[in-house]
Amino acid sequence: MTTNIDIYRDKAIHAIETVFESEYHNTLGIPMPKIQILMPDDADYITGQYYIMIDDTWQIHLNFGKLPISFKEFEDEVKVLTRHEIEHYMCCPFDVITHLRMLKCIIDVYKKEFSHLGIDIQRACGAISNQAADIIVDTKNYFRNPKDTLISEINWIKKGASIENCPRHSKLIFLTKEALWGTSLDINETDQELLAIVNELAEKFKVNGIEDRASFLHKTEEYARTFFKLYIKDQSSANNNQYSEQSQQGSQSQQENKPQQGSQSQYGSQSQQDGQSQQDNSTQQNSQNISSAKPKDGDKNGSAFIFADPDKIKEAITALAEETGVQEFLDILTAAGIQFMSESEKHKLWFSIQGANIIPIEECSFSGNKEKYTFPSTWRVGDPIGDLDFMLSFMTSPKILPGITTKKWELATRDTRGSEKKQRDLLLAIDTSGSMGSVLHENDVLHQAVLAAYGILSYFESTKGKVALIEFDNTIRKNITWTDDYDFIKNALLVNGRGGTTFPIRNIRNVLEQSSNELVTVLITDGELNNVNESVSYFKEYLYDDNKLYIFVLGDSKSINSYNILKDIGAKIYSAKKAKEFCDMVMADLDS
């Protein structure tokens, strides 16, 4: 047996080398395929399994199942399979981002038009995408090598597809090839309605030529739409057949058992429950086995692609993050079978890419010493009553006119020496109360808050500044003291809102006291602080110490008016609905 397998392996190597050298002239930039001969006890022994692994490069794996007796037949089949996998690399999807975009097309079609079906689309869409790609790849190969490709396809259908037992949606891949090739694959389909649907789809695949890369996504979308429509028809037919069988069984049971009067309705109710249970089970089974007719590629993780090296697909995933919302991004990566990244890593990557618009909090301190001094200014209605200095007011005017002759003392600092500038350290204070919502819901305030925070962190990462983080609701959720581990801070930001909103003055004070550098604090909130008056009083004291303060108020809250008094002593207050608007506002201030 071992000697026989060695002969087959040598034949396979010779056939593969012939394809690489004679047909592609060794210009592919991918290594020769890895070959494995499967044993009879392997799950894929009958059909084998052929797939591409994206590791340090594209790597074709050809796992051969039950082997033919004829060596020539085997070599011809190896050539077809090698061409098939090479064309995935050369033609469709031809790069990782196209594969991910094809998955996105299918998920979009499903969610917009067919979400009522209850299919596990993350599990199913990889196989559907693979079928659309296989139609393109095999059709290209058929036009180049019609005889070998046709024989291989017919043998595959007979060997592995069990076409006669397949529902219509599972026949779609093979019937579409038959229509595109204009020749029989020995399927012998007689359903005229199905054939009309297939012919219409085939015409859409012909538009601009089968190899036109610009139309791959459109063709994938059309294939998915047709696939789901046929799936609905198959579900309807299955339910009708099931109902007919149950009706016949129920009628026969009634005739044999002749239930007494009054018991028939109870029996009928139980029959309906049993029927519904069977229907639910059938739907679940169909959802899990939505594509029972396998294409040639193995469908591990629902896909012909197995992602193994994060460095090689980072560029594609980055591009995907730029094009998608966060939940859509997560769904596509799951559908692609990308397992080397945890959920939190996926979240962090998406926010890092989307928050790439750096928000430059360019606040610098001087190297010289600071000298504190006080000066008189006008006390206005709305200022804390404790700030009013009656003696100074009487010395200014015998008449007390609030906001005109009333006075208070302001505290300020000035540089006494030195002019060298140094970037301040950043304290990031994020409101994570229930009113902020969910970090993954793009219309929620917290989602925009985290995007803004990532933009600010990107700037401080570029300046190598120290960062501290406090997340608060009614309690302290996160309290990270001064660090330059920016990834640690970014991970900590990925939380959902809960509870009320109390600004943690004591904790803020403690964190600030742990830094020997001058500071800039950024508060991101929807503005609804329970202790807003106390917070404003604290911020005034904080600003008098020559620190810098930014307050980003998200949403439509009118509470921003509570902070406007801080503008007079150097705070910068912004109100917006989107993180990008904050970026634009900060940039505009820098340019002014």
Rosetta blueprint (number, residue, H / E / L):
1 M L
2 T H
3 T H
4 N H
5 I H
6 D H
7 I H
8 Y H
9 R H
10 D H
11 K H
12 A H
13 I H
14 H H
15 A H
16 I H
17 E H
18 T H
19 V H
20 F H
21 E H
22 S H
23 E H
24 Y L
25 H L
26 N L
27 T L
28 L L
29 G L
30 I L
31 P L
32 M L
33 P L
34 K E
35 I E
36 Q E
37 I E
38 L L
39 M L
40 P L
41 D L
42 D L
43 A L
44 D L
45 Y L
46 I L
47 T L
48 G L
49 Q E
50 Y E
51 Y E
52 I E
53 M E
54 I E
55 D L
56 D L
57 T L
58 W E
59 Q E
60 I E
61 H E
62 L E
63 N E
64 F E
65 G L
66 K L
67 L L
68 P L
69 I L
70 S L
71 F H
72 K H
73 E H
74 F H
75 E H
76 D H
77 E H
78 V H
79 K H
80 V H
81 L H
82 T H
83 R H
84 H H
85 E H
86 I H
87 E H
88 H H
89 Y H
90 M H
91 C L
92 C L
93 P L
94 F L
95 D L
96 V H
97 I H
98 T H
99 H H
100 L H
101 R H
102 M H
103 L H
104 K H
105 C H
106 I H
107 I H
108 D H
109 V H
110 Y H
111 K H
112 K H
113 E H
114 F H
115 S H
116 H H
117 L H
118 G L
119 I L
120 D L
121 I H
122 Q H
123 R H
124 A H
125 C H
126 G H
127 A H
128 I H
129 S H
130 N H
131 Q H
132 A H
133 A H
134 D H
135 I H
136 I H
137 V H
138 D H
139 T H
140 K H
141 N H
142 Y H
143 F H
144 R H
145 N L
146 P H
147 K H
148 D H
149 T H
150 L H
151 I H
152 S H
153 E H
154 I H
155 N H
156 W H
157 I H
158 K H
159 K H
160 G H
161 A H
162 S L
163 I H
164 E H
165 N H
166 C L
167 P L
168 R H
169 H H
170 S H
171 K H
172 L H
173 I H
174 F H
175 L H
176 T H
177 K H
178 E H
179 A H
180 L H
181 W H
182 G L
183 T L
184 S L
185 L L
186 D L
187 I L
188 N L
189 E L
190 T L
191 D L
192 Q H
193 E H
194 L H
195 L H
196 A H
197 I H
198 V H
199 N H
200 E H
201 L H
202 A H
203 E H
204 K H
205 F H
206 K H
207 V L
208 N L
209 G L
210 I L
211 E L
212 D L
213 R H
214 A H
215 S H
216 F H
217 L H
218 H H
219 K H
220 T H
221 E H
222 E H
223 Y H
224 A H
225 R H
226 T H
227 F H
228 F H
229 K H
230 L H
231 Y H
232 I H
233 K H
234 D H
235 Q H
236 S H
237 S H
238 A H
239 N H
240 N H
241 N H
242 Q H
243 Y H
244 S H
245 E H
246 Q H
247 S H
248 Q H
249 Q H
250 G H
251 S H
252 Q H
253 S H
254 Q H
255 Q H
256 E H
257 N H
258 K L
259 P L
260 Q L
261 Q L
262 G L
263 S L
264 Q H
265 S H
266 Q H
267 Y H
268 G H
269 S H
270 Q H
271 S H
272 Q H
273 Q H
274 D H
275 G H
276 Q H
277 S H
278 Q H
279 Q H
280 D H
281 N H
282 S H
283 T H
284 Q H
285 Q H
286 N H
287 S H
288 Q H
289 N L
290 I L
291 S L
292 S L
293 A L
294 K L
295 P L
296 K L
297 D E
298 G L
299 D L
300 K H
301 N H
302 G H
303 S L
304 A L
305 F E
306 I E
307 F E
308 A L
309 D L
310 P H
311 D H
312 K H
313 I H
314 K H
315 E H
316 A H
317 I H
318 T H
319 A H
320 L H
321 A H
322 E H
323 E H
324 T L
325 G L
326 V H
327 Q H
328 E H
329 F H
330 L H
331 D H
332 I H
333 L H
334 T H
335 A H
336 A L
337 G L
338 I L
339 Q L
340 F L
341 M L
342 S L
343 E H
344 S H
345 E H
346 K H
347 H H
348 K H
349 L H
350 W H
351 F H
352 S H
353 I H
354 Q H
355 G L
356 A L
357 N L
358 I L
359 I L
360 P L
361 I L
362 E L
363 E L
364 C E
365 S E
366 F E
367 S L
368 G L
369 N L
370 K E
371 E E
372 K E
373 Y E
374 T E
375 F E
376 P E
377 S E
378 T E
379 W L
380 R L
381 V L
382 G L
383 D L
384 P L
385 I H
386 G H
387 D H
388 L L
389 D L
390 F H
391 M H
392 L H
393 S H
394 F H
395 M H
396 T H
397 S L
398 P L
399 K L
400 I L
401 L L
402 P L
403 G L
404 I L
405 T L
406 T L
407 K E
408 K E
409 W E
410 E E
411 L E
412 A E
413 T E
414 R E
415 D E
416 T L
417 R L
418 G L
419 S L
420 E L
421 K E
422 K E
423 Q E
424 R L
425 D E
426 L E
427 L E
428 L E
429 A E
430 I E
431 D E
432 T L
433 S L
434 G H
435 S H
436 M H
437 G L
438 S L
439 V L
440 L L
441 H L
442 E L
443 N L
444 D L
445 V H
446 L H
447 H H
448 Q H
449 A H
450 V H
451 L H
452 A H
453 A H
454 Y H
455 G H
456 I H
457 L H
458 S H
459 Y H
460 F H
461 E H
462 S H
463 T H
464 K L
465 G L
466 K L
467 V E
468 A E
469 L E
470 I E
471 E E
472 F E
473 D L
474 N L
475 T L
476 I E
477 R E
478 K E
479 N E
480 I E
481 T E
482 W E
483 T E
484 D L
485 D L
486 Y H
487 D H
488 F H
489 I H
490 K H
491 N H
492 A H
493 L L
494 L L
495 V L
496 N L
497 G L
498 R L
499 G L
500 G L
501 T L
502 T L
503 F L
504 P L
505 I H
506 R H
507 N H
508 I H
509 R H
510 N H
511 V H
512 L H
513 E H
514 Q L
515 S L
516 S L
517 N L
518 E L
519 L E
520 V E
521 T E
522 V E
523 L E
524 I E
525 T E
526 D L
527 G L
528 E L
529 L L
530 N L
531 N L
532 V H
533 N H
534 E H
535 S H
536 V H
537 S H
538 Y H
539 F H
540 K H
541 E H
542 Y H
543 L H
544 Y H
545 D L
546 D L
547 N L
548 K E
549 L E
550 Y E
551 I E
552 F E
553 V E
554 L E
555 G L
556 D L
557 S L
558 K H
559 S H
560 I H
561 N H
562 S H
563 Y H
564 N H
565 I H
566 L H
567 K H
568 D H
569 I H
570 G L
571 A L
572 K E
573 I E
574 Y E
575 S E
576 A E
577 K L
578 K L
579 A H
580 K H
581 E H
582 F H
583 C H
584 D H
585 M H
586 V H
587 M H
588 A H
589 D H
590 L H
591 D H
592 S L
